[in-house]
Amino acid sequence: MTMGTKTRKKRLSMKDKYKYMTRLGWETTYQDMDDVFPEDTFEGIKIHDWEAWEDPFRMTMDAYWKYQGEKDKKLYAIIDAFAQNNGQKNITDARYVSALKLFLTGVSPLEYQAHRGFAHVARQFRGDGPRVACQMQAIDELRHVQTQIHTLSHYNKYFNGFSEWSHWHDRVWYLSVPKSFFDDARSAGPFEFMIAIGFSFEYVLTNLLFVPFMSGAAYNGDMATVTFGFSAQSDEARHMTLGLQAIKFMLEQDPDNVPVVQKWIDKWTWRGYKVLGLVAMMMDYMLPESPQSWKEAWELYFEENTVALFKDLERYGIKIPDCAGTVSAEKEHLSHQIWMTFYTHNAAAPFHTWLPDEKKMDWLSEKYPNTFDKYYRPVYEQWAKLEKEGKRYYSEMLPQLCQTCQIPMLYTDCENEDPMQVVHKMTTFNGERFHFCSDHCKNIFEEEPEKYVQSWLPVHQIFQGNCGGATLPDVLKWYKVEPGVDNFDYVGSQDEKMWKEWKGEA
């Protein structure tokens, strides 16, 4: 080496750079670590080496803000263009907007719940790696709910059923299903939360929402919704990876973690699937043009992709969840039974419903050749006949709700090939009887009965007079649902009238 030449320092690898920027190596001195982080031990998960946590993305904060900023520029440019060009007039049909109403009330608030949950969990892990990863996801989730609200606010200028979305999420009967999912997750410990949301919500649920449903939005001319969906999906890829890393991290730390993780995977696969009933209905019935059926999406994203994940986890001792057989059998029936429930109970739901026309029923016959014509087409034809006679059928009864998932107990026994028989399971706890839609929900309850006896079941609350009063008008007033404006049939609604004026069909 010649005189005066300086030795160049070796550049840090991305892995080392990420480690130096996120691993503080902080240990408490005047307080015990167990007192500072009490929640990451009480679930029974054993962690021997927090430094073994590997974040596969290794995204530092400076790169994160630049990356998200570029995405937001593109997103808001498209949203502005959609608004300036009256994009709401270019969708296939105003019926499609009911799907967006359901999305804003049933999905967007969950993004905010995820933000709150990850912000909390980020404080509970004593390891630097998962703390940083959870904090980044908390920021992502807040961005998602904001972009969804901004995008869908355009439709609020023209269509009913958007204005009280946050209020409805907290009070309306069917929205207790997604709400209870996050109430359950956020009241669990940090490791269970990571499986509930990092795996079930991100890997099982959002895959079936942000890809096939957003493709459906594109088919129906809604490029604004497509854009926020795909903008979020690039984040979801990172979130899914975080969830899988959390599972593998727990499994690799100690063999005693395996049965605990298995129990959580069984529970949260089923809990996530039950929330997906709303998505099944959106895909098959609420999209005027449906590029893919619920059954096809389920087969691709769960039976192929997710089951492949379970195969990968077999080396740790993890097996496919017990509910796999049930959900496979129900894929032929789920969307139809959910839509029928909303059609018959639409007086108390703040979006419109309708009977499928012949074109849609032929499409459903093609996609569900084993079940639709045999079980469901005859019912729709009978209801159509009643409508023509001025006897449109509305159920005047309030259904029994499942104590665990809070879904009306109207599902049938598809697993045992008896789709005409409603499933009804029961158990007792402290001398009180509780009801369930399935053995899976019953088993979840029996694992933690003290938790689920506290479930806020809308039907029970209505009967107890805690939802505004004893009559439907009283309940709708408490909901802030305007009768005949936000609810009832699409045919004859203000939304339909406005759409026909736009299209010169009034």
N, C-alpha and C positions, 0 to 999 in steps of 0.2 A: 504494500500500500504506500503510495507516495505521500510525502509530507504535506499536511494541510487538508488532506481529504478526510471528510467526516463519514463515519459509518451511518448508513441510512437505517432508520428503525423499521422493523418489519411491520407491515400493515396488519391491523387486527382483522380476523375473520368475522363474518357476520355473527357467528355463534358467540365468539368472545366479546364482540362489541355489545351484543344484546345482554350478555351476562354482566358486564361491567355497569351497564346502564340500568339494570333491573334488580340485581342481587345486592342488597344492602349489607347482608351479613349481620343484621342487627339482633343482638341478644339483650334482654332486659337485665338490669343489675339490682335495683332496689325493689322490684316486683317480680314475683315468680311468673314464668312464661305461661304456666297453666292458668294463672289468675287473669292474665292479659288476654289469653285466647282460650276461653273456657268451652267454646262450642265445637271445636274440632276434635274433641276426645269423647264427648258423652254418647255419641252414636255407636261406639264400639269399633270404629275403624282404626287400625293400627298403622301409623306412618313412622318408619325408621329413618328415612333420609329424604328430607324435603328438597334437597338439591338435585334429586333424581328427576324432578319435574322437568319435562321438555316441552317447550312451546314450539310447535313446528313452524309457525309463521315468523316468530322473532321480529315482530313489528315494533319499532320504537316510536315514541310519541311524535317526533318530528315528521317521520314518514307517514304516520297515521293521519295527521291533520292535512298534509298535502294530498294524500290519496282521497280522503273523504271530501275535501274541498273541490277537487276536480269532478267528482261524481255529482256533488250538489249543483255545480254550475250547469252541467248537462241536464240534470233533472228539472231544475227550475226554468231553464230555457224552454224545455218541451211543455211544461205545465203552462207557462205564459202563452206559448203559441197555441196550445189547445184552447185556452180561454179566449184569446183574441179572434180565433177562427170559429167560435161557437161550436166547439167539438161535441158538446152535448147533443147537438142535432144530427150528428153523423153516426151515432151508435145504431145498432140494428133495430132496437125496439125499446120503448120505455120500461118494459118488464125487466129488462136487464138491470135497471137501477136498483131494484129491490135487493139484488145480490150485494151491491155496494153498501146499502143500508145495513144489511146483516154484517158485512165486513167491518164497518165502522163501529158498530155496537158490540160485536162479539169477538173481534180480533185486535183492533187497535188498542183498546184498553189493556189487553194482555201484554202488549209490547211495553207499556208503561210499568205494568206490574213486574215484568222481567227486568226493567231498568232498576226499579227499587230493590228487587231481590238480589241482583248481582252487586249493586252498591253495598248492600248489607253483607253479603257473603265475602266480598273483597276484604272486609275488616276482620273476618272470623278465621281466616287461614294464617297460621304463623309462618308458612313458607312464602318467600318473596315471589316466586314464579306464579303460583295460582292467584296470588293477590293482584299482581299486575294484569294478568290475563282477564280476571273477572272485572276489574275496573274498566278495562278497554271495552268489554262487552256491555257494561252498564251504559257507557257513552253511546255505543251503537244503538242500543234499544231505545234510548231517548230520541235519537235521530230518527229512528223508524216511525215512532208514533207521531212525531212532528211532521214528517214528510207526508204521512198518510192523511193527517188532518188537513194539511195545506192543499193536497191534491183533491180530496173529496169535498172540500169547502166550496169548490166551484159548482158542484151539483146541488148544494144547499140553496143556491140562488134561484133554482128553477123547480126543484122537486121537493115534495113533502117527505117527512120521515128521517131527517138528518139533524134537526136543530137541538134535540135533547139527548144526543147519543150518550153522553157521560152519565146523565141522570138515569137513563134507561138501563145502562150496564149495571148500575147498583141496585135496581129495583125490579125490572121486568122478569117475569117467571122463567122463561127459557134461557135468559142470560145468566141465571145462577149456575148453569152447567159449566161454561168456561170460567166464570168468576170463581167457582168453588175449586176448580183445578189449581188455580194459582194461590188461593187461600190455603189449600192443602200443602202446596209446595213451599210457600213462604213461611209456613208455621212448622216446617220440618227443620232438621239440622242442615249444616252447610254441605256435607257430602251427599245427603239425599237430594238436596236442592239441585246439585250439579247433575244428578242423573235425571231428576224430574224435568228440568228445563234444558240442560245441556244435551241430554240424550232424547227424552220423549218429545219435548216441545220443539227442539231444533231439528232433530234427525227424523223423527217420525211425522210430526205434525206440519212443520213449515215446508218440508219437501213437497208435501201433497198440496200445499196452499200456494206457495210462491212460484211453482213451476207450472203444473197443469192448469190451475185456475187462472194464472196470469196469461197463459196461452189462450185460454177462453176469452179473457178480456180483449186480447188482440183480435180474435176472430169476430168479436162484436164491436169493433171500431173504437175501443176505449184506450187510446195510446197513452193517456196520462196515467191511468192505473197500471198499465203494463210497465211504464217507466219506473214508477216508484217500487213496483214489485221486483223488477230485475235489479234495481239499484240496491234493494235490501238483500236480494239473494246472494250477491257477491259477499256481503257480510255474513250471511247465513252459512256459507261454506266454511268461513273461519270459526263460526260458533259451533257448527257440527264437529269440527276437528277438536275444539276445546272440550266438548262433551265426551268424545271418545278418548281423548288424552286423560281426562279425569278418571274414566272407568279403568283404563289400562294402568294408570298410576296406582290406584287403589289395589288392583289385583296383583300387581308386581311387588307391592310393599310387604304383604304378609298373607299366607294362605288362609288365615282366619277371616280375612275380609271377603273371601269368595261367597259364602252363604248369605252374608249381609247384602252384598251387591246383587246377587241373584234375586233375592226377595224384592229389592227395589226395582230391578229391571222388569220383573213380572208385574209388579204393581203399576209402574208408570207407563209401560207399554199399553196396558189396558186403559188406564186413565186418559192417556193421550188419544187413543182410538175412540173413546166415547165422545170426546170433544169434536172429533173429525166428522161426526154425523152431520154437523152443520155444513161442512165443506162438501160432503157427498151430495146433499140436497142442492147446494149452489151449482155444482158442476152439471148434474143431470137434469135439473128442472128450471133453474133460474137463469140459465144462459139460453137465449133464443137460438144461438148457433153454438153447438157443443162439439168441440174438436175431439174430445176424449171422454169416455164414460168414467164414472167413479170406479167401477170394477176394473177397467183397464189401468187406471192410474194406480190403484191399490196393488194390482199384480206386479206392476213395474217397480214402484217405489218401496213397497214393503216386501212382497213375496220374493222378489229378486234381490233388490239392493240391501234391505235391512236384514233379511234372513242370511245373506252372505256375510254380513257383519257378525251375526251370532256364530256362524261357522268359524269365523276368524277368532272369536273369543273362546272357542271350545278348548283351546290349548291351556286356558287358565282354569277350566272346569265349569265354564258358563254354558248353559243349555238354552235352547229356544224357549221363550216364555210359554207358560201353560195355556195362555189364551189364544195361541196361534191358530188352533183348530177352529175355535169359535169365530174369530174374525174372518177366517177364510170362508166359512159357511155363510156368514152374514153379508158378504160382499154382493151377493145376488139380490138382497132384499133391503139393505140399509137405506139407500136414498129414497126408495118408494115409501117405506114406512114413515120416514121422517117427514116427507112432503105431505103425506096424508094427515099426519098429526097437525101440521101447521095449517093445512087447508080447513080442517074441521074446528080448529081453535083460533082462527085468524082474527076473531073479534078482539082478542087480547094481545095481539102482536103488532108492533108499529111498522109493518111493511105489508105490501099487498101479496095476495096469492091468486092463483087461477088454475083452471083445469087444463091439462096438456091438450093441445089440438091434435088432429089426426097426424100431421107431419111429425110432431114430437113423439107421439105414441108409436108410430112406425119405427122411429129411430130407437126408442127404448126397446121395442120388440127385437130389433136387430142386435142391440148390445146385450140384452138379457133374454136370449131365446129360451132358456130353461124355466124362467119364472114369470116374466112380465105378462104375457098373454094369459097364462094360467091363473095367476093370482090377482093381478092389479088392474089390467085393462077392464075387466068386467065391473070393477068398483067405480072406475072413472066414468064408464058409460052410464052406470046407474045414477051417479051424481049429476052428470050432464042432463039426463032426463029430468031429474028433480029440478034443476035450475030452469029448464025451459017451462016447467009447470009452475014456476014461481015459488018453489019449495026448497030453495038452496039450503043444504044441510049444514048446520052449525051444531057442534056438541055443546050441550048445556051442562055437562058434567065436568068436574075438575078431577084429573087422573091422579092415582097414587104415584108418588115420586120415589125413586130409589134413594135410600139414605146415604149412599156413598157418592154416586155420580150425579144425582139429582135430576136424571132424565125421567120423563113420564114412562111408567112401566107399560109400554105398548109394544115392545119388541117381542117377536115370536121365537119359538124354539127351532131355529134354522139348523143348528148343529145336529139335532136328532131327526132332521128331515120332517119336522112337523110344524111348518110355517103358519098353520092356522091356530096354533096354541100359544097363548101369551105366557111368557116366562115370569114366574113369581116365586121368589125365594124368601124365607123368613128365618129370623133367629131371635133369641131373647137375651136381654142384658139388664141386670138389676130389676128383674120382674117386668120389664117393658118389652113389647114386641116391635121389631124393626123389619122393614121390607126392602127387597133388593130386586134388581132387574136381571141378575145373573149370579151364578156361583162365584164368579171372580170378584164382583163388588161385595158379596157376602164375606168372602175370605179376607178382603182388605179391611172391612169393618171389624172382623173378629181379631185381627192383628192389633188394632188400636181402637177399641170401642169407646174409650173415654174421649177420643178426639172426634169421632164421627157422630156421637150422640148430640153434639153441639151444632150439627148442620142446620143452617137456616133454610128450611124447605118452603118455597113460596106458597104452595097449596095449603100447607099446614098454617102458615102465617095468615093467609086470607081467611081461613075458617076461624082463626082466633081473633079476627078483627084488627090485625096489625098492618093492613095494607090499604088504609083509607076508608074502609067500611065493608058492609056485607053484600053489596050489590056490584054488578059489573061496572056501571057508571062511576061508582065510588072508587073502585080499584083503578079504572082508567084515569080518573082525575088525579089520583095519587101517583100514577105512572107519568103523568103529563102527556098522555096520548090523546089526541083530539079525534073523537069518533067520526068515522066517515071521511077523514082527511088522511090520517096516518095509517089507518088499518082498513079492514074489510077488502072486498075484491078489487082487483085491478080494473076490471070492466066496470065502467061507470065512475071511476075515480077522477079526481082533478088531474092527476098525472096523465091518465089516458086522454082526457079532454085536451090538455095542453099539447100533448104529442100529436094528436090528430090535427090540431090547428097548425102546428109547425109543418106537417106533411101535406097540408091542404086537403085533409080527409074529414074535416069537421062537418 
